[in-house]
């Protein structure tokens, strides 16, 4: 069931309904929403919404602190918007937490 729910969240996020997806994720049980938050982070990058991207990273880091893929996505968002200071700060935070990217992610 959660796969279908996350697929719909991804679809709506890619369509630009970012705040709607954010609202739905806030109401989801915590054990189901890691994929949803990651998907919304990627959609935030697609639409250049750095504020929402930061909120997504905050949620993802509470669920899986050492997974670096979300840090990389937000870093790419900052890079695409020429937010170099924010990008450097995020990469330092990732290094401090010793977050590592899993192969294939």
PyMOL commands that set and color helices and strands:
alter all, ss='L'
color gray80, all
select helices_A, chain A and resi 2-14+18-27+30-32+34-47+50-63+69-80+84-97
alter helices_A, ss='H'
color red, helices_A
deselect
rebuild
show_as cartoon
